[in-house]
């Protein structure tokens, strides 16, 4: 049994590695590594990562710089969309007012004022 998985049952003090104690079926336990430090499991430490070369570093800088310019683009496109929507709304309102004014003129020409009839004259 490995030290980093060994558990001590808090009820019957049995050492086990399962979720429940095999003796008393209790689920209350404490890891033994709490009191006894477990040594590093690797025999050799991880190798150090090589430092990035200058060309790779410059390439990453350029990629990051292009990302920053892309982040500004959504704000610009958002304002452009708002401007187009505003222009469309103003144009539609102007067109509706113009049409209404033309409709009032058409009504006036379709129903000319009545001339007084001869029977109503004194």
C-alpha positions in Angstrom: 0.0 0.0 0.0 1.3 3.4 -0.9 1.6 6.1 1.8 -0.3 8.8 -0.1 -3.4 6.6 -0.4 -3.3 4.9 3.0 -6.2 5.8 5.3 -6.7 5.4 9.1 -10.2 4.4 10.2 -11.2 6.8 13.0 -13.5 4.3 14.6 -11.4 1.1 14.7 -8.0 2.4 13.8 -7.6 0.0 10.9 -5.3 1.1 8.0 -6.9 0.6 4.6 -7.1 2.2 1.1 -10.8 1.8 0.3 -13.6 4.3 0.7 -15.1 2.4 3.6 -13.3 0.5 6.3 -13.1 -3.3 5.6 -13.5 -4.1 9.3 -16.3 -1.8 10.6 -17.7 -0.4 7.3 -17.2 3.2 8.7 -16.6 6.0 6.2 -14.8 8.3 8.7 -11.1 8.2 8.0 -8.0 10.4 7.9 -5.1 10.1 5.5 -1.9 8.8 7.1 0.1 11.3 5.1 -1.4 13.9 7.3 1.0 12.9 10.1 3.7 11.1 8.1 4.9 13.2 5.1 5.0 11.3 1.9 8.2 11.5 -0.1 8.2 12.8 -3.7 7.0 10.0 -6.0 9.2 11.0 -8.9 12.7 9.7 -8.9 14.1 12.7 -10.9 12.6 16.2 -11.0 11.0 17.4 -14.2 13.4 18.8 -16.7 13.4 22.6 -17.0 11.6 23.9 -20.0 13.9 25.5 -22.6 13.6 29.3 -22.9 11.8 30.4 -26.1 13.9 31.6 -28.9 13.9 35.2 -30.0 12.0 34.5 -33.2 9.3 32.6 -31.4 9.0 35.4 -28.8 8.6 38.0 -31.6 6.0 35.8 -33.3 4.0 35.6 -30.0 4.2 39.3 -29.6 2.8 39.9 -33.1 0.0 37.4 -32.4 -0.9 39.1 -29.2 -0.7 42.6 -30.8 -3.2 41.4 -33.5 -5.5 40.1 -30.8 -5.6 43.5 -29.2 -6.6 45.2 -32.5 -9.3 42.6 -32.9 -10.7 43.5 -29.4 -11.2 47.1 -30.5 -13.0 46.0 -33.6 -16.2 44.9 -31.9 -16.7 48.3 -30.3 -16.2 50.0 -33.6 -18.6 47.7 -35.4 -21.1 48.2 -32.6 -21.1 52.0 -33.0 -21.3 51.6 -36.8 -24.4 49.3 -36.4 -26.0 51.9 -34.0 -25.3 54.7 -36.5 -26.8 52.7 -39.4 -29.9 51.8 -37.3 -30.3 55.5 -36.2 -30.0 56.7 -39.8 -32.6 54.1 -40.9 -35.0 55.2 -38.1 -34.7 58.9 -39.0 -35.1 58.1 -42.7 -38.3 56.0 -42.0 -39.7 58.8 -39.9 -39.0 61.4 -42.6 -40.6 59.1 -45.2 -43.7 58.6 -43.1 -44.1 62.3 -42.5 -43.6 63.1 -46.2 -46.2 60.4 -47.1 -48.7 61.8 -44.6 -48.2 65.3 -45.9 -48.7 64.0 -49.5 -51.8 62.1 -48.3 -53.3 65.3 -46.9 -52.7 67.1 -50.2 -54.4 64.2 -52.1 -57.4 64.3 -49.8 -57.8 68.1 -50.4 -57.6 67.6 -54.2 -60.0 64.6 -54.2 -62.7 66.5 -52.3 -62.7 70.1 -53.6 -64.8 72.5 -51.6 -68.4 72.7 -52.7 -69.6 75.7 -54.6 -72.7 77.3 -53.3 -75.8 76.0 -55.2 -78.2 78.3 -56.9 -81.1 77.2 -54.7 -79.3 78.4 -51.6 -78.7 81.9 -53.0 -81.2 84.6 -52.0 
